[in-house]
């Protein structure tokens, strides 16, 4: 696999796309006798894919033979695509896959694309073996070839003919709007045709988006360039493990951090939220669902136990970026904070313990990720109802709780670092 990196262009795009239309309030009511800075650093490791996995026929014989169908389910939002690859079994090194960056899953208006999408599948020559006439008598592995990945359109370099991929493979998509989940069904329809062939087990992936663009726009191969060892194993022998493992190594949930709200207050009751109670309707919902802290800021400024309220600015923090707030307070005041988990429906980071405003040092261990209970959760970074996709949340009426383990969310300390200096 190619070495993964986040280009400066993509990072700038993420920062621009994650900007929230908020106003900054850095209260000038400085009643304390010392100054501090609290920082929120996004330490999330950028991953190429938000989800990936494999598909194969159930049972002891994993090959997808003529007449067989296999299905797999994945989450996605507007702008995300489905990439997959599976070996053309009766060949030396051919494989089925869409063109890069994969099959589009949503129309421009955000509606899901469903039904038969077979026309987007192509047959590719991996370029590592000389092609014999396709069929059950192909000798594996065959003669080595020092070629590049190319699309087969009718004939290969050796003059062997092929039908369109859609005449051998059918791919249909069904969509569950509440969960923002697709079910893809691959059916081998090659039976009785001149190019009848089994399909090997396959690998699929859905890219993470950065600024509306995939982190990796050429996920499995680059047309006109040499194939990688992992895809070669699949294309030549149907070995799915090496490609699966390579893709899994760069699969994971990522996020932005919304503008952070910081409150200096008296007493021991956190003015932002109460665990296991419902959202109070004072603006936390807007912060947790869209990243906008303005309503919550305005409410908190009216509360008698609140000394000052601060917002880090108008821009979200991408991975490796940091938000900061400067404040003044004395030793009897406490501090509370919140920032949206940007790739969610209604999650936010906040403190779960009373923290003195004059405390110094790393307080990440006092930071938790909570579900606000006001919007139905979908797979983080792959839910079409999430604000990052321009979606409208599906309302729910639950209490505020810690985010559980339904999704493979990284540990809090692997996503955010909170420090007071």
Secondary structure, DSSP 8 states (H G I E B T S, - for coil): -------HHHHHHHHHHT-------B-----SSEEEEEEEEE-----SEEEEEEE--SSS---B-TT-EEEEEEEB-TT-EEEEEEEETTSSSEEEEESTT-EE-B-TTS-B--EE-GGGEEEEE-SSB----SSTT--SS--B-----EE-SSB-TT--B---GGGTEEEEEEEETTTTEEEEEEEE--TTSTT---EEEEEEEEE-EETTEES-SSSS--TTS---HHHHHHHHH---HHHHHHHHTTB-----B---EEEEESSSS-SS--TTSB--SSSHHHHHHH---HHHHHHHTT-TTEEEEEE--S--B-TT-EEEEEEEE-TT-EEEEEEEBTTSSSEEEEESS-EETT--EE-GGGEEEEE-SSB----TT-BTTSGGGT----B---B-EE--SSS----GGGTEEEEE-
